[in-house]
């Protein structure tokens, strides 16, 4: 199978040539417009299976600040549990009494 990618201007920006086995690649769409992925089946006697994954830069992804925020919330919860225990305001389960 021949595989290549064209940018919105019609210029081939990636050419994998003839792919005979599994192939993995990636590219960044630097310009707005329609990018075309071409798969030319050169062996018509056999079926091909193609999987394409896409990731948008707008997907929610955890950043360092998210991880720090979750750590601080977890730590704050533990401190609150400890304060409730030593103040005697709440009776806590046995797992917290160690």
HELIX and SHEET records of a PDB file:
HELIX    1   1 UNK A   64  UNK A   87  1                                  24    
HELIX    2   2 UNK A   94  UNK A   96  5                                   3    
SHEET    1   A 3 UNK A  12  UNK A  18  0                                        
SHEET    2   A 3 UNK A   2  UNK A   6 -1                                        
SHEET    3   A 3 UNK A  36  UNK A  40 -1                                        
END                                                                             
